[in-house]
């Protein structure tokens, strides 16, 4: 079976350290300064702006919702060994992101042994695994037979289930990446795409921990969970919106007593 792999192709750690924080700071500072962008950039390049100062301003501007400032930096990933089920979800993200995906029409698959993703829920159930394996083998065998009969690969692929793997190149700006991670790192997200963005976050953290720490479930930024399937609060990352409103109403009515230090 196929194994998911994610690799950050660009930027390298050196490029991220030399330019990424600086570019976002430039965008932020330009909005609130009389100086021209090239003058601000000159100060950055001459070491007149400390890293801590850049991060402080960036954090403040992003927290305020001024997110156009983080559209100036991009991350390019190699993604392989994921299912078509995942890619159908992934390509629904369309703003600030670009994909190129392996074509089942033009690629003729000669080795189909590693061409499928098996969910753990199936793999851990002997009877379910046997059924999955039987259908996988029949699908792969039938595909190869059709190709041998002269059927074009673009037609033979109609036999493939959604478990068949695919490879992609994904390039995304930081604003959109934060948005996607907010959705896909949620504990209620589908397991495979959640696993993908855990790997994405790990790759970004390796080159830029400052920006990598921004890649979290959306409830972390918002302070509450607005997922309808978490009304019982079984996910403890942040309280459901209804609970947050209840606490606020109690505070407004003076029913909550603040603890002194």
Secondary structure, DSSP 8 states (H G I E B T S, - for coil): ----EEEEEES-HHHIIIIIHHHHHHHHHHHT-SS-HHHHHHHHHTT-S-HHHHHHHHHHHHHTT-GGGGGS-EEEEEEEEEEHHHHHHHTT--SSEEEEE--TTT---S--TT-B---HHHHTSHHHHHHHHHHHHHHHHHHHHHHHTT--HHHHGGG--TTBEEEEEEEEEHHHHHHHHHHHTSTTS-HHHHHHHHHHHHHHHHH-HHHHTT-S-HHHHHSSB--GGGTT--S-SS-BHHHHHHHHHHHHTT-S-----
